[in-house]
Amino acid sequence: MEYFAVALEQEITEGRGTLREVAGERLAFFRVGDEIYCIDDTCSHAMASLSAGSVDGRIVTCPLHGGQFDIPTGKPVRLPVTAPVAVHPVEIRDGQVFVGLEDDEDEDY
């Protein structure tokens, strides 16, 4: 797993998503309380940007069809969403947010 610096900790604010493109992937970052989470930015239902969705606590609502995801787990919580989105590990180091992404060598063939 490789970690990438994506933002300063204070740039990820509660109540809204923050979009970053990292290693060719669109990722959405959210602050829920004292924790920062990262999920794939693309809704598993209709390919809309989740970072542009509304946030209520630990739930993000897709702006296109209103499906909802639990931010910490990536699991769907309201239709029409039925498939989860990937969750990526986040580390805070000296006020900097890092996200972990699988290396190509990490994949099983």
Helices and strands as residue ranges (DSSP letters): E 2-8, G 9-11, E 18-22, E 25-32, E 35-40, G 50-52, E 54-56, E 59-61, E 68-70, E 76-78, E 87-88, E 90-93, E 96-101, G 104-106
